[in-house]
Amino acid sequence: MTWGGRRAKPGAMKPLAQMAEEVLRTADGREKTALSRRHAAQWWAARAAGEMPRIGTADPPDRPARPAKPDLLDPRDVPRRRPGSEAGRTAILHAVAHIELNAVDLHWDIIARFTDVAMPPGFYDDWVKSADEESKHFNLICDCLEAMGSHYGALPAHAGMWRAAEDTADDLMGRLAVVPMVLEARGLDVTPGMIEIFEAAGVTQAVEAMRVIYAEEVHHVAYGSKWCHFLCGRENADPRDAFHGLVRRYFHGPLKPPFNEEKRAEAGLPPDFYWPLADGRPVGE
């Protein structure tokens, strides 16, 4: 299917899905994010010129390439983080860096893996932008770690981060429901508390990085909601009912309050989407 905009000249740039696969197959975090940002810049240069680059096809790996460190552990075996100490704050930042690196791959993977589903140009604009921002987030947090005398890979990390991608590898709407609309929405709930921890400790660099992440993650959740609604409209399905069914199918366990209802609403997630899936009910109900 051809959508609006001029086609890029043959050979002007690689197809977007091929660029996405290249990111997925790059192991080192700094190298992965540098490549991610270069590919995003190419995409935006073409779009600014009024071109619609080819999407093409890809053969993405089942799991993205990863550096030798950190060691990936079962979630139950990852040491608990105690935010009152510098070691605990370092562990929080390390966990955030791990989440952001996985997010880079998740956003490129949605481009590479679902090329069989015809989508408008805006779909690719949104996920290229998200991948670019997640790349920036990873580097901001790595800079914080290095300023504290640590680095990404110095501590063990959660081995289950890619599970949502594996579970939804054949279901674009499921991917949208579980990754941006559940996992990234959870980031909106917990990030304000992390900002408070680093403010109390006077770690200005981490506070500034977290504020950038908090502001931009709202858009990533919104893109999930936007394109899930788009696909529901294409299938004449009720978005709320579809979301409930997809989360119950692909997400393991209930959603956990408290919820950041203001930011979720800003991202296009009203309470009747997530409260029925929670392990508790709002006060007063």
N, C-alpha and C positions, 0 to 999 in steps of 0.2 A: 504494500500500500504506500502511496506517495502522499505526504502531507505538505503543507505550504512551505514556501521558501525556495530559493534557488539551490540546485544540487551543487555540491562542491565539485570542482574540476577533478577529473580522474588523477590520482596520484598526489593530490594536494595534501592529504593527510590519511593516516590509516583509518579504517573503519573503527567506530567507537567501541564495538564489542571486542575487537582485537586489542585495542588499548586497555580495555578493562581486564582482559585475560592476562596481559603483561603485568599489570599491577598485582593481580592475584598470585602470579607465579614468582614474584620477587620476595625474598625471605627477610632481609634486613629491614627493620622498622624505618630507619631514617631514609634508606634507599627507596623503600616502597612508597613512602609519603612524598619524597622528592619527585619520583616518577608520576605519582598520582597528580601532583600539582602541575607538572609540565603538561600532562595530557589534558587536564582541565583547562589550562591556559590556551592550548591549541583549539580546543572545542569552542571556547568563548571568542577567540579571535575569528574563527570561521563564522560563528553566529552573528558577531558584530558586523561582519562583512555582508550579511544577508544570505549566507549559505546554509543549507541543511546538509551537513556531512552524512556520509553513508553510515548506517548502523552496522550492517554486516552480520556475521555470525561468529560464534566463538565455541571453544571446547574448554570451558572452565574446569579447574580441578575440583574434586569432591571437597577437598579442604585446601585453603590457601597455604602458600609457603610461609614458613615461620622460622625465626632465628633459633639457634640451638638453645638459647636461654630466653625467657625464663623456663624453668621446669613447670610443666602443667600438671596440676593435681586435681583429684576429685574435690568438688566443692567442700565436702565435709572435712578434708584434710588441709585446707588452706588455713594458716594460722589466723586467729582473730585479731583485728586491728584495734589498738587502744589509742584513741586520738589524743589523750592527755600528754603523751610523750612525743619527742621528735621522731623516734623510731616508728611510733604509731602513725604519725602524720606522713612520714615517708611511705609507709605501707599503703595508706589511702591513696596517695598520688600514684604509686606503682599500679594499684588496681585500676585507677582511672585511665592511666596510659594504656593498660591492657584492653580496657573497654574501647577506647578510642581507636586503637589499631584494628581491633575486630570490626569496628564500625566502618573504617575505610574499606575493608574487604567486603563487608555486607553491601555497601552502596555500589561498589563496582560489580559485585556479583549479581545484583538485581538487573544490571544492564546486560551483562554477559550471558546470563542463564535463561532469560525469557525473551529472546529475540523472535521466538515463534509467535508471540502475541503482538499484534499491530497496535502501537501506541502513538499518540501525537508527539510532536517535537518537545512540547513542554514537559513530558514525562522524563525525557533524557536530560533536559536542562536542569530539572530539579535534582536528579540523583547525581549528576556531575557536580553541581554546586554543593550538595551534601557531602560527597566524597572529598571534595577540595577542602571544605571546612573541617571535616573530621581529621584530615591530614594536618591542617594547621593546629587543631586541638592536641593531637598526639605530640607534635613538636613543642608546643607551649608547655605541656606537662613534663616532657623529657627535659626541657630546659630547667624547669623547677627542680626536678630530681637531681640534676647535675649540680645545680647551685647549692643543694643540700648535701653534696658529697656522695650521691648515689647515681643510679642509672637504670633504665629499663632493662630488665633481665637479672637484676641483682636479687630479686625475691621470687618465690614461686607464685604462680598465678592460676586462675580458675580454668579448668580444662573443658568446661561445658559451654563456653561462649559461642561455639559454632553450631550447637545442637539445633537452634531454631532454624538456621539455614539448611541443615540437612533434612529436618522434618518437613520443610516447605519447598524443597528443591523442584517439585513438579507443580506447584500451586502459587501463582503470582499473587492472587488475592490473599491467600494464607500468609505469604511472606509479608505483605503490606500490613496485615492485621497484627501479626505477632512481633515483627521487628520494630518498625517505627511506632505503631499504635499501642504496643504493650511495653516492650523493653526500653525504647527511648523515652516513652512517656514516664516510665519509672524514674528516669534521670531527672525529669522536671520535679518529681516529688522529693528526691534526696539531695539534690545539689545545694539548695539554700542552707541546709544543715551543715554541709561540708564547708561552704563559704564562711559560716559562723565560726567553725573550728579554726580555720586559718586566720580569720580576723582576730580572734581571741589570742592567738599565738603571735600575732604581729608579722605573719609571713605574707608580706604584701604581694610578692610576685605570684604566689599561688592564688591569692584572692583575685587578682586581676585576670589570671588565666581562667579561673572558674567562672567569673562573671561573663567572659567572652563565650565560654561553652554554654552557659545557662541561656544567654540571649539567643544563640544560634540554634540550639537544640529544639526550641519551640517550632522553628520552621521545618525541621526534619520530621517531627511528629505531624505537623500540618500537611506535609507532602504525602505521608502515608494515608491520612484521612481523605485528602483530596482525590487520590488515585484509587483508593478503595471505593469511594462513592462513585467515581467515574465507571469503574468496572461493574458495580452494582446496577448503575443506570443502563449499562449496555445489556445486562442480563435481566433487567426488570425485577431486581431483587431489593428487598428492604435492607438498607445499609446496617441498621442496628441489629436486626436478626441475623444477617450474614456474619457480622463481626462476632456476635455471641457464639454462633456455631463454629466459626473458624478458630476462635480462641479455645473453646472447649475441646476441639479436635487436636490442636497443635501445641497448646501451651500446657505445661505440666504443673498443675496446682492452681489454686485461686490467686487472684490479684490481691495485693497487700496494701491496705490503707495504712497511714493517712495519705490522701491524695491532694495534690496541688490543684484544686479545682479551678482556680483563676487561670493558671497557665495552660491547663488542659483545655479549658474553654477557648482560650486564645488560639490554640492549635486545632480547634474544630472537633474536640472530644467532649460532648456533653455528659453529665453524670449518668444518664440512663444507658450509656454505652458500657461503663466500667463498674458501677456499683453492683449490678446484678451478678457480676463475676467475682465479687470480693468475698473474703472470708469473714466479713462482718457487715453490718448495715449502718447507714448514717445515724447519728444521734437523733432521737425523736421519731424514728420510723418504727 
